Amino acid sequence: MDETKNDNKKGIIQEFKEFAFRGNVLDLAVAVVIGAAFNAIVQSFVNDLIMPLIGAIFSTKGLEGLKIVIHGSTVSYGAFIAAIVNFFLVAIAVFILIKGINKLRAVQKKEEEAKAKELEDKASEEAAAERAEVELLTEIRDLLKSNR
């Protein structure tokens, strides 16, 4: 019975290794790390550059300073607006990034199609040359037979 438990543990460990080291999981982990770093850049851009400019327009320290007090409760609608601005900036940056990647992929696809066509044309030329050679050799053989 101990062997069954031990084999089961090894099986689970092996399954986990296969899961954790598949390409998709590693790609996802890299994407999460890069996304977190990118989020820090966007947060700094919004909080340190955009919000002070907006705050100057509204005569507050930033959007976070925009508040309404209702019956002693504070509604900080400025923080909500700041979150929306963050979202749109991230969405625009991701859109531009994806658009650039798609352009690069399209160029790469065209290059691959051109190479494939070139190889196909070359193979077709080689096949035609081979057929011509076979015809010539056949004619030579026939001439040699007729001369005997």
N, C-alpha and C positions, 0 to 999 in steps of 0.2 A: 503494500500500500504506500510506503514511503517513496518507492520508485515512481509510482503514478503521480504523486504530488510533485516530485522533482522534475519529471518529464513535462508535466503541465506548466510548471514555472518556466522551464527552458522554452517551451512552446510559446508562452506569452511574451517572454523576453525577445525571442526571435521575431515574433509578429510585430512587436513594438519597434524593433530595429528596422524591419522592412518598411513599416509605416513612416517612421521618423526620417529615414534617409532616402525616401523616394524624392524624385526631383520636384514634384509639385509642392510638397511640404516645405522643402528648403527654399523654393522660390517664394512661397507665401511668407516665410519668416523674413527673408530679405526685404520683401515688399513692406512688411509691417515696420521694420526698423527704418527703412528709407522714408516711409510715410510719417513716422513719428518725428524724424529729423526735419522733414519738409513742413510739418505742422508747426514746429518751433520757429522756423523761418517766417512763416505766414503770420503767426501770433506776434512776433516781434515787429514785423512790417506794419500790421494793423495797430498794435498798441503803441508803438514808438513813433510812427510816422503819420498814419491816417487819422487816428483818434485825436491826437493833439490839434491837427488842422481842423477837424470837425468841431472839437471843443472850442477852438478860437472863434469859429463861426457862431456857435451857440453861447459863447461867453461862459463856458464851464471848463473844468479841467480835462474832460474827455467825455465820451458818450456815457461812461459809467456815472458821471455826475448828473445826468438827466434823471430826475425822480419826481414822483408825485406822492404827496402825503395825504392819505384819506383816512380820517378818523384814527389817527395815530399809527396807521400802517403805511409803510413806505413801499411804493411800487417803483422798482428800478427798471424802467423801460429802456434806459440807455444801454444797460448790459445786454439786453435782448437784441437791440439794434446792432451792437458790436458783434454779437454772435452771428447775426445774419450777414454782416459785412465780411466776417471771417469766412463763412461758408461760401459766399459768392467769389471771393478772391481765390480760395482753394479750387472751386469748380472751374473758374476761368483758367487757372494755371494747369490743371489736369487736362482740360479741353485742348489747350494749346500744345501740351506735351503729347497727347494722343494723336492730335492732328499731324504733328511733326513725325511721329513714329509711323503713322499710316502712309505719309508721303515717302518716307524712306523705304518702307516695305513695297510700295508701288514701283519705285525705281528699281529696287532689287528684283522684283518679279519680272519687270520688263527685260532686265539684263539676263535673267535666267531663261526667259522665253527666247530671247535672241540667240543665246548660246545653244539652246535645244534645237532651234531651227537651223543654226549653222551646222550642228552635228548631223542633223537629219539630211540636210542638203549634201554634206560631205559623204554620208553613207550612201545616199542615192547616186551620187557621182561615181563612187567606188563600185557600186553594183552595176551601173551602166558600163563602166570600163571593163569589169569582169565579164559581162555578157558579150561585149565586143571582142574581148580576147578569146572567149570560148568559140564564138562564131568564126573568128580568124583561124583558130586552131582546127576547127572542124573543116573549114575550106581547104586548109593545107593537107589534112588527112585525106580528104576526098580526092584532091589532086594527085597525092602520092599513090593512092589506090588506082586511080585511072591510068597512071603512067606505067604501071607494072606490066 
